Amino acid sequence: MPEHPRALPHGYVLRHLLVAEKALGRPIPLGVEVHHVNENKKDDRGCNLVICENRTYHVLLHRRMAAFKAVGIPHALKCKYCKLWGTNLRSYSRTAPHHPQCHRDALTTARRKHELSQKL
């Protein structure tokens, strides 16, 4: 289908896009992504697809699924430093609002290790 707006350079359209468009009843706009619920990209059944309004929402679904698989809480976060999941993680940087979420103790330990490595 080379005339399709989402066709790849060689003229093919990904099957999950066509299935989602059929379920939606209209073409999917550019920027919209299709998520596979069971994370099997070969399973293009309509019941396995979620139409995401943008990449940000698609990434959020993957993060929530990973958290739910790990600890059974979809809004849990993984600490950058100690790699443990939790719901009590915070950003401890006032100057960088998008600083990674982490446990305070893990951040303190990481800072100490960094300071020691700088002294050597």
N, C-alpha and C positions, 0 to 999 in steps of 0.2 A: 504494500500500500504506500507507494512513494508520495502520493498526494496528501497523505495524512499529516496534520501539523506536527505530530510528535514522532514522525518517522525518523529512523536512524539514517545515517548517510547512505547506506546501501539499500534503503527503501523499506526495510522491515519495521514493524511496530511491535513492541513487547506485548505478549498475550495478556498479561495481567492488566495492562492499560485498556485493552479492548473489552475485557470482561467487565472492568469497572465502569467504562463508558456505557456499555449496554445496560448495566444495572441502574446507572444514574439517568439514562435516557437522553444524554447529550454529551458532546465532547468534553473532556477534562481540560480545563485551562492550563496554560503553561505555568509552572511554579508549583502546581499541585502534585503531591506524591502519593503513591499507593503503597500501603503497608501490608505485609503478610503476617497475619496474626500468629500462626504457628512457626514463623520464621523459616519456613521451607519455601524457597523461591520458585520451586517447580510446582507447588500446589496453588493453582490459579482459580480455584473454585470461588464463586462469589461470596460464599459464607466465610471465606478465609481472608478476604480483602477489606481494608479500611481505607477510605479516601481521606488523606490528610491535607489540610489547607496549605501547608508549606513545609519546608525542610525542618524548621524548628520544632513543629508539632510532631513530626515523624521521629526525630531524635528523642524527644521527650517520651514518646511511647516506648522506644527501645530502653531508655534509662529506667522507666517505671517497671518494665517487664523484668529487667535484670535485677532490680531491687526486690521485686516480689519473689523471683526464683531463689534469691540468696537468703532473704530473711522473712518473707511473707508479708512485708509492708511495702506497698508500692511507692510511698513518698520518702522512703529511707534514702540516705546518701552514703557514698563511700568516701571515707577519709583519704585524702591524697597521700598522707604520710604513713599512717599505720595500716591502711587498707582494710579497716574494719567498717562494717555498715552500722549506721545509727540514725536516729531521728533528732539527736541533740547536737548536730554539727552546726558550726557557725563560721562566718567569715570574720576573721580577726584583723583585717586591714581596713583602716579608715580612709587611707589614701587611694586604695585600689578596690572599689566596690565589687568588682568581679573576681576578687581573690578567691581561690579554691576553698570550699567548705571543708572544715577539719575539726578534729577534737583538740581542745586547748592543750592537753598534755602531749599529744603527738606533735603539735606545732612547736612547743617548747623544746622537746627532745630534738627535733629536726634542726631548730635554730642553734642549739648547743653543739650538735655535731658539725654544723656548718662553721661555727666560730672556731671550733678546735681545728678543723681542716685548714682554715685561713691562717692560724698561728703556726702551723707546721711548715 
